[in-house]
Amino acid sequence: MKKNYFYHLTFAMLMAAALAACSDDKTSPDTPNTQPGTGTETDVPATPDTSEKEEVVGFTLATSVADGDKTANVLLTAKDLNAGSVSPVGNGLVNDGATEWVFYGDSYLYALTYNQGNAGTTRSYVLGADGQMSARPNEYKISRFTSFGKCGKYLLTSSTGDGPSAYADASGHLPQMLLLTYLDVEAEMATSSDSQNKDTFMAENFVGNGEYVTLSGFVESGGKLYSGVIGMGLSPYGSAAEGGKYIRDGYADLVKTESGGTGSGAYEKGELQGTQYPDECWVAVFDNERLEGRKLLHTDKISYPCGRYRSQYYQAVWAADNGDIYVFSPSYAKTLADARQQTVLPAGVVRIKAGAAEFDAGYYFNLEEQSGGKSFLRCWHAGGNYFLLRMYDRPFAQSGYVANQLAIFDGDSGKLTFVSGLPAAESITDFGKMPYIADGAVYMPVMTSDGYPAIYKIDPATATAVKGLQAEVSTVTAVGKMRLLD
């Protein structure tokens, strides 16, 4: 399909729309009111409409249109995900984009932006009476995050970073602490965790082996908050603790003798990058979003529970509809350079029964065995006891693996089934980061090299997909349902 002309035309129109929107935002207090959708001006309030109104509901797609090295981000709305097409021409809200788009129920859409350099701000959106998305007034510059999740009235973002100088050791090394941002969705407020609370937010020696950790994802079940615990190795603070007590025998050469690296691969002198315990899995259970009442659950059936891409740690701990917690591991540690830090465990899944304080001893499934040696990048709950996995096309032991396939895992039978009905794997260039789950189906954006992105409806019970709505854009990052707020 030839899309270049359309992209050039669309991009120019979107930029014009964005400039017009910026101009409209700069109205003075004396500017007359404008009735939404009419384009007419009035100096008096409109007469209230007392007639029965149809409920305003729609589907929102977080999309982008690329033209060379330029990209325009647009929130499109559509009435149906099962058929038809939608275009950004004369439709949608131009916005700054996001690292992750997160739907909070069907009322709010958050654009979480990793705030590094000039990456922009985090803000939220709602559906307007005209069926289009509109930005809420508040913006936040939240701290960098490596994972996120929901808890009660909050969206949480998390990362691990330096603690306060008051906690430095005798050599000046700062301990690593868990850094959380709490986005109060309805109140439209953002607050940060109290890093002064050393007992609650200390990431050092989190599970007792001296290593610092980061958390991957948050999921609520049975009044508790579950999160994957990812061992990060020894910080300079941890490697120096108690005379090097936590450096395993035969691992001392892994401690960095000078600082170096860039981006997510940067390291400090005295640091041991990557866990020394790749054949273990830990899950933290908290009483609330403040990480109080922490309990730690451990198993050696799988490796640590998260997918990984650059600085992001993708959630792999999910709750089924009956409250059971399923814990997945792609065995990402197989990709590490040093054999001592590579796991021998295959990608797999274990379970914590609803309300239990330990892993289900009789539940384990080897996913690599069922997939021909393949692992996965990330996963999502797909309703009931089903889970959707974004699979790699070949084992980690081979080079050039890409995550261009989908599979359904049935938590009851333990069976992994690749999804049929999708475009040819070699033509798939990407999937959405956030699918929409409703009425026993999964709606997943699929990008290909030979056509526009489309939303595919997947039946988890049969692992079959059917093409639905097509979007005349470059990328669809997320899709969800939105409803007009009361």
C-alpha positions as CSV (number, residue, x, y, z in Angstrom):
1,M,0.0,0.0,0.0
2,K,1.3,3.4,-0.9
3,K,0.7,5.7,2.1
4,N,3.3,8.4,1.7
5,Y,1.0,11.0,0.0
6,F,-1.6,10.5,2.6
7,Y,0.9,10.8,5.4
8,H,2.3,14.1,4.0
9,L,-1.2,15.5,3.6
10,T,-2.3,14.3,7.0
11,F,0.8,15.5,8.8
12,A,0.4,19.0,7.3
13,M,-3.3,19.1,8.4
14,L,-2.5,17.9,11.9
15,M,0.2,20.5,12.3
16,A,-2.2,23.2,11.2
17,A,-4.8,21.8,13.7
18,A,-2.2,21.9,16.5
19,L,-1.2,25.5,15.7
20,A,-4.9,26.5,15.7
21,A,-5.4,24.8,19.0
22,C,-2.4,26.6,20.5
23,S,-3.9,29.9,19.2
24,D,-7.3,29.1,20.7
25,D,-5.7,28.4,24.1
26,K,-4.5,32.0,24.3
27,T,-7.9,33.7,24.5
28,S,-8.3,36.6,26.9
29,P,-10.8,36.7,29.7
30,D,-13.0,38.9,27.5
31,T,-13.3,36.4,24.7
32,P,-16.9,35.4,24.2
33,N,-18.0,31.8,25.1
34,T,-18.2,29.4,22.2
35,Q,-20.7,26.6,22.2
36,P,-18.9,23.2,21.6
37,G,-19.3,21.9,18.1
38,T,-21.3,24.9,16.8
39,G,-18.7,27.4,16.0
40,T,-21.1,30.1,17.0
41,E,-20.4,32.8,19.6
42,T,-22.7,33.8,22.4
43,D,-22.5,36.2,25.3
44,V,-25.1,34.4,27.4
45,P,-25.4,30.9,28.7
46,A,-27.2,28.4,26.5
47,T,-30.7,27.3,27.6
48,P,-30.3,24.0,29.4
49,D,-31.3,21.0,27.3
50,T,-33.8,19.0,29.5
51,S,-34.6,16.4,26.9
52,E,-33.3,12.8,27.4
53,K,-29.8,12.6,26.0
54,E,-28.0,9.6,24.5
55,E,-25.1,8.4,26.5
56,V,-21.8,9.5,25.0
57,V,-19.5,6.5,24.7
58,G,-16.7,5.8,22.3
59,F,-13.4,4.0,21.7
60,T,-10.2,6.0,21.9
61,L,-7.1,5.1,19.9
62,A,-3.7,6.6,20.8
63,T,-2.1,7.0,17.4
64,S,0.8,8.6,15.7
65,V,1.4,9.8,12.1
66,A,5.0,9.8,10.9
67,D,6.4,11.9,8.1
68,G,10.1,11.5,7.7
69,D,11.7,12.5,11.0
70,K,8.6,14.2,12.2
71,T,5.7,12.6,14.2
72,A,2.3,13.9,15.1
73,N,0.4,12.2,17.9
74,V,-3.4,12.1,17.7
75,L,-6.1,10.7,20.0
76,L,-8.7,9.3,17.6
77,T,-12.2,8.3,18.5
78,A,-14.4,5.6,16.9
79,K,-17.8,4.1,17.5
80,D,-16.9,0.5,16.7
81,L,-13.8,-1.6,16.9
82,N,-15.1,-4.5,14.9
83,A,-15.3,-2.9,11.4
84,G,-14.8,0.2,9.3
85,S,-11.9,2.7,9.3
86,V,-11.0,5.9,11.0
87,S,-8.8,8.7,9.9
88,P,-7.1,11.7,11.7
89,V,-8.4,14.0,8.9
90,G,-10.9,16.2,10.7
91,N,-10.9,13.9,13.7
92,G,-9.0,13.6,16.9
93,L,-6.9,15.6,19.3
94,V,-3.3,16.4,18.6
95,N,-1.2,15.9,21.7
96,D,2.4,15.5,22.9
97,G,2.4,11.7,23.0
98,A,3.4,9.5,25.8
99,T,5.8,6.7,27.0
100,E,2.8,4.7,28.1
101,W,-1.0,5.3,27.6
102,V,-3.0,3.9,30.5
103,F,-6.8,3.8,30.6
104,Y,-8.2,4.1,34.1
105,G,-11.6,2.4,33.8
106,D,-13.6,4.0,31.1
107,S,-13.4,7.6,32.5
108,Y,-9.8,8.7,32.2
109,L,-6.8,8.2,29.9
110,Y,-3.3,9.0,31.2
111,A,-0.3,9.9,29.1
112,L,2.6,8.8,31.2
113,T,5.8,10.4,30.0
114,Y,9.2,9.3,31.1
115,N,10.6,12.6,32.1
116,Q,14.2,12.6,30.9
117,G,15.7,15.6,29.1
118,N,12.9,17.4,27.2
119,A,10.5,14.4,27.1
120,G,7.5,16.5,28.1
121,T,4.9,16.2,30.8
122,T,2.3,13.7,32.0
123,R,-1.3,14.6,31.8
124,S,-4.8,13.0,31.5
125,Y,-7.7,13.1,29.0
126,V,-11.4,12.7,29.1
127,L,-14.2,12.2,26.5
128,G,-16.1,15.3,25.7
129,A,-19.8,15.7,24.9
130,D,-18.9,16.0,21.2
131,G,-17.4,12.5,21.2
132,Q,-13.9,13.8,21.0
133,M,-11.1,13.6,23.6
134,S,-10.1,16.7,25.6
135,A,-7.1,17.4,27.9
136,R,-7.7,18.0,31.6
137,P,-6.0,21.1,32.9
138,N,-3.2,19.8,35.1
139,E,0.2,18.6,33.9
140,Y,3.0,16.9,35.9
141,K,6.7,16.4,35.5
142,I,6.9,13.0,37.3
143,S,10.2,11.3,38.0
144,R,11.5,8.7,35.6
145,F,9.7,5.4,35.8
146,T,10.6,1.9,34.9
147,S,7.2,0.3,35.6
148,F,3.6,1.3,36.5
149,G,0.3,0.0,37.7
150,K,-3.1,0.7,39.3
151,C,-4.1,0.7,43.0
152,G,-7.4,2.0,44.2
153,K,-7.8,5.7,43.2
154,Y,-4.1,5.9,42.1
155,L,-2.0,5.2,39.1
156,L,1.5,4.4,40.4
157,T,4.8,4.8,38.6
158,S,7.9,3.4,40.1
159,S,11.7,3.3,39.7
160,T,14.7,2.8,41.9
161,G,17.2,5.6,42.5
162,D,19.5,7.3,45.0
163,G,18.2,7.8,48.5
164,P,18.8,10.9,50.7
165,S,22.3,11.9,51.6
166,A,21.5,11.3,55.3
167,Y,21.6,7.5,54.6
168,A,25.1,7.6,52.9
169,D,27.6,5.1,54.2
170,A,31.1,6.0,55.5
171,S,32.4,6.2,51.9
172,G,29.6,8.4,50.7
173,H,27.7,5.7,48.8
174,L,24.0,6.4,48.6
175,P,21.6,3.5,49.1
176,Q,19.1,2.7,46.4
177,M,15.4,3.4,47.3
178,L,12.1,2.8,45.7
179,L,10.8,6.0,44.1
180,L,7.0,6.1,43.6
181,T,4.7,8.7,42.1
182,Y,1.0,8.6,43.1
183,L,-1.4,10.0,40.5
184,D,-4.7,10.6,42.2
185,V,-6.9,10.1,39.2
186,E,-10.1,11.9,40.1
187,A,-8.4,14.7,42.1
188,E,-5.9,15.2,39.3
189,M,-3.0,15.5,41.7
190,A,0.5,14.0,41.8
191,T,2.6,13.3,44.9
192,S,5.9,11.4,45.4
193,S,6.7,8.7,47.9
194,D,8.4,9.8,51.1
195,S,12.0,8.7,50.5
196,Q,12.8,9.7,54.1
197,N,10.9,6.6,55.2
198,K,13.8,4.2,55.0
199,D,12.1,1.2,56.5
200,T,9.3,1.2,53.9
201,F,11.0,2.3,50.7
202,M,14.6,1.0,51.1
203,A,15.5,-1.1,48.0
204,E,18.8,-2.4,49.4
205,N,18.9,-5.9,50.7
206,F,15.2,-6.1,49.9
207,V,15.0,-9.9,50.0
208,G,17.9,-10.6,52.3
209,N,20.7,-11.3,49.8
210,G,22.2,-7.9,49.8
211,E,21.0,-6.9,46.4
212,Y,18.9,-3.9,45.6
213,V,15.7,-4.3,43.6
214,T,13.2,-2.6,41.5
215,L,9.5,-3.4,41.3
216,S,7.7,-4.5,38.1
217,G,4.0,-3.7,37.8
218,F,1.3,-3.5,40.4
219,V,-2.0,-5.5,40.6
220,E,-4.7,-5.5,43.3
221,S,-6.4,-8.7,44.5
222,G,-8.2,-9.5,47.7
223,G,-7.4,-6.2,49.3
224,K,-3.6,-6.7,48.7
225,L,-1.2,-5.2,46.2
226,Y,1.1,-7.6,44.4
227,S,4.3,-6.6,42.5
228,G,7.2,-8.5,40.9
229,V,10.6,-8.1,42.6
230,I,13.5,-7.8,40.3
231,G,17.1,-8.2,41.6
232,M,19.3,-5.5,40.2
233,G,22.6,-6.7,41.6
234,L,24.8,-4.8,44.1
235,S,25.0,-1.1,44.2
236,P,28.3,0.5,45.4
237,Y,26.5,0.8,48.8
238,G,25.5,-2.9,48.7
239,S,28.9,-4.3,47.5
240,A,30.7,-2.4,50.3
241,A,28.3,-3.4,53.0
242,E,29.8,-5.5,55.8
243,G,33.1,-5.8,54.1
244,G,31.8,-7.2,50.9
245,K,29.6,-9.9,52.6
246,Y,27.1,-9.9,49.8
247,I,29.4,-10.6,46.9
248,R,29.1,-14.3,46.1
249,D,32.2,-16.4,46.0
250,G,33.6,-16.4,42.5
251,Y,31.7,-13.2,41.5
252,A,34.2,-10.5,42.7
253,D,35.5,-9.9,39.2
254,L,32.0,-8.6,38.2
255,V,32.3,-5.6,40.5
256,K,33.1,-2.5,38.4
257,T,36.5,-1.0,38.9
258,E,35.4,2.3,37.3
259,S,32.3,4.1,36.3
260,G,31.1,4.0,32.7
261,G,28.3,3.0,30.3
262,T,25.4,5.1,28.9
263,G,21.7,5.2,29.3
264,S,20.1,2.2,31.0
265,G,23.5,0.5,30.8
266,A,25.4,3.1,32.9
267,Y,27.2,1.9,36.0
268,E,29.2,3.2,38.9
269,K,32.5,2.2,40.3
270,G,31.9,-0.5,42.9
271,E,28.7,-1.8,41.3
272,L,27.9,-5.4,40.3
273,Q,25.4,-5.1,37.5
274,G,22.7,-7.7,37.3
275,T,21.5,-10.2,39.8
276,Q,23.7,-13.0,41.2
277,Y,20.5,-15.1,41.7
278,P,18.9,-15.5,38.2
279,D,17.2,-18.8,39.2
280,E,14.9,-17.3,41.7
281,C,11.5,-15.5,41.6
282,W,10.2,-13.1,44.3
283,V,6.8,-11.4,44.6
284,A,6.1,-8.7,47.1
285,V,2.6,-8.5,48.7
286,F,1.7,-5.1,50.3
287,D,-1.2,-4.0,52.4
288,N,-1.6,-0.8,50.4
289,E,0.0,1.6,47.9
290,R,2.3,3.0,50.6
291,L,4.1,-0.4,50.5
292,E,3.2,-1.1,54.1
293,G,2.8,-4.6,55.6
294,R,5.2,-6.2,53.1
295,K,5.4,-9.9,52.7
296,L,7.7,-11.7,50.4
297,L,6.9,-14.9,48.4
298,H,9.6,-17.0,46.8
299,T,9.9,-19.8,44.3
300,D,12.8,-21.4,42.4
301,K,10.6,-22.8,39.6
302,I,11.0,-19.7,37.4
303,S,13.4,-16.8,37.0
304,Y,12.5,-13.2,37.9
305,P,9.0,-12.0,36.8
306,C,9.2,-9.3,34.2
307,G,9.7,-8.6,30.6
308,R,12.4,-6.2,29.7
309,Y,13.1,-3.6,27.0
310,R,15.8,-1.0,27.6
311,S,14.9,0.8,30.9
312,Q,11.3,-0.6,31.1
313,Y,10.3,-3.6,33.2
314,Y,7.1,-5.0,31.9
315,Q,4.5,-6.3,34.3
316,A,4.3,-10.1,34.5
317,V,2.3,-10.6,37.7
318,W,-1.5,-10.6,37.0
319,A,-4.7,-11.4,38.7
320,A,-7.3,-13.6,37.1
321,D,-11.0,-12.9,37.6
322,N,-11.3,-15.3,40.5
323,G,-8.5,-13.6,42.4
324,D,-5.7,-16.1,41.7
325,I,-2.4,-14.5,41.0
326,Y,-0.4,-15.8,37.9
327,V,3.3,-15.0,37.8
328,F,5.1,-15.3,34.5
329,S,8.8,-15.2,33.7
330,P,10.3,-14.9,30.2
331,S,13.7,-15.9,31.6
332,Y,15.2,-12.7,30.4
333,A,18.3,-13.5,32.3
334,K,19.2,-15.9,29.5
335,T,20.3,-12.9,27.5
336,L,22.9,-11.7,29.9
337,A,26.5,-11.8,28.8
338,D,28.1,-13.6,31.7
339,A,27.2,-17.3,32.2
340,R,27.1,-16.9,36.0
341,Q,24.2,-14.5,35.6
342,Q,22.2,-16.5,33.0
343,T,19.3,-18.5,34.3
344,V,19.0,-22.2,33.5
345,L,15.2,-22.1,34.0
346,P,12.9,-21.9,31.0
347,A,10.2,-19.3,30.5
348,G,7.3,-20.5,32.7
349,V,4.3,-19.6,34.8
350,V,3.4,-20.3,38.5
351,R,0.4,-19.3,40.6
352,I,-0.5,-17.9,44.0
353,K,-4.1,-19.0,44.9
354,A,-6.4,-16.2,46.0
355,G,-5.7,-15.2,49.6
356,A,-2.7,-17.6,49.9
357,A,0.6,-16.7,51.5
358,E,2.7,-18.9,49.4
359,F,3.1,-20.2,45.8
360,D,0.8,-23.0,44.8
361,A,3.3,-26.0,45.1
362,G,1.5,-28.1,42.5
363,Y,1.2,-25.4,39.8
364,Y,3.9,-24.9,37.1
365,F,3.9,-24.9,33.3
366,N,7.0,-24.7,31.1
367,L,6.1,-22.2,28.3
368,E,9.3,-22.8,26.3
369,E,8.5,-26.5,26.1
370,Q,5.1,-25.7,24.5
371,S,6.4,-23.0,22.2
372,G,9.3,-24.7,20.6
373,G,11.9,-23.0,22.8
374,K,10.5,-19.4,22.3
375,S,10.0,-16.9,25.1
376,F,8.0,-13.7,25.3
377,L,8.4,-9.9,25.7
378,R,5.4,-9.1,27.8
379,C,2.0,-10.3,28.8
380,W,-1.5,-9.1,29.8
381,H,-4.5,-10.6,31.6
382,A,-7.1,-11.4,28.9
383,G,-10.2,-11.9,31.0
384,G,-11.2,-15.0,33.0
385,N,-8.2,-17.2,33.5
386,Y,-6.7,-16.3,30.1
387,F,-3.6,-14.4,29.4
388,L,-2.2,-12.8,26.2
389,L,1.6,-13.2,25.5
390,R,3.6,-11.3,23.0
391,M,6.0,-14.0,21.8
392,Y,9.4,-13.9,20.2
393,D,9.8,-15.7,16.8
394,R,12.9,-17.7,17.9
395,P,14.7,-18.8,21.1
396,F,17.0,-16.4,23.0
397,A,19.9,-18.6,22.0
398,Q,19.5,-17.5,18.4
399,S,20.3,-14.0,17.2
400,G,17.8,-11.5,15.6
401,Y,14.8,-12.6,17.6
402,V,11.8,-10.2,17.3
403,A,8.4,-10.3,19.2
404,N,6.0,-10.5,16.2
405,Q,3.7,-13.3,17.4
406,L,0.8,-13.6,20.0
407,A,-0.3,-16.5,22.1
408,I,-3.0,-17.3,24.6
409,F,-2.2,-19.0,27.9
410,D,-5.1,-20.9,29.5
411,G,-4.6,-20.7,33.3
412,D,-6.9,-23.7,33.9
413,S,-5.5,-26.2,31.4
414,G,-1.9,-24.7,31.4
415,K,-2.0,-24.8,27.6
416,L,-0.2,-22.2,25.4
417,T,-1.8,-21.7,21.9
418,F,-0.5,-19.3,19.2
419,V,-3.1,-16.9,17.9
420,S,-4.3,-17.6,14.3
421,G,-5.9,-15.2,12.0
422,L,-3.3,-12.5,12.4
423,P,-1.3,-11.1,9.4
424,A,1.8,-13.1,8.4
425,A,4.4,-12.8,11.2
426,E,7.1,-11.5,8.9
427,S,4.9,-8.5,8.0
428,I,4.1,-7.6,11.6
429,T,6.2,-4.7,12.7
430,D,4.7,-4.0,16.1
431,F,1.7,-4.5,18.5
432,G,0.0,-2.0,20.7
433,K,1.4,-1.6,24.2
434,M,-2.1,-1.7,25.8
435,P,-4.9,-3.9,24.4
436,Y,-8.6,-3.5,25.4
437,I,-10.3,-6.4,27.1
438,A,-14.1,-6.6,27.1
439,D,-17.0,-9.1,26.8
440,G,-14.7,-12.1,26.6
441,A,-12.5,-10.6,23.8
442,V,-9.2,-8.9,23.4
443,Y,-8.8,-6.0,21.0
444,M,-5.1,-5.6,20.0
445,P,-3.6,-3.0,17.7
446,V,-1.5,-4.7,15.0
447,M,1.0,-2.8,12.8
448,T,2.3,-4.3,9.5
449,S,4.8,-3.3,6.8
450,D,2.2,-3.5,4.0
451,G,-0.9,-1.7,5.3
452,Y,-2.4,0.5,7.8
453,P,-2.7,-0.6,11.5
454,A,-5.8,-2.4,12.4
455,I,-7.5,-3.6,15.6
456,Y,-7.8,-7.4,15.8
457,K,-10.4,-9.0,17.9
458,I,-9.0,-12.1,19.6
459,D,-11.2,-14.8,21.2
460,P,-9.1,-16.2,24.1
461,A,-11.1,-19.4,24.2
462,T,-10.2,-20.4,20.6
463,A,-7.0,-18.2,20.2
464,T,-8.4,-16.9,16.9
465,A,-8.2,-13.3,15.6
466,V,-10.5,-11.4,13.2
467,K,-9.6,-8.0,11.7
468,G,-11.7,-5.1,12.8
469,L,-11.3,-1.3,12.7
470,Q,-8.5,0.0,10.4
471,A,-6.8,3.3,11.4
472,E,-5.2,5.4,8.6
473,V,-2.1,6.3,10.7
474,S,1.4,5.0,11.2
475,T,1.0,3.5,14.7
476,V,-1.7,2.6,17.2
477,T,-0.2,2.4,20.7
478,A,-3.2,1.7,22.8
479,V,-7.0,1.3,22.5
480,G,-9.7,1.5,25.1
481,K,-13.3,2.5,25.8
482,M,-14.2,6.0,27.1
483,R,-17.4,7.3,28.6
484,L,-18.6,10.9,29.2
485,L,-18.2,11.8,32.8
486,D,-21.4,12.5,34.7
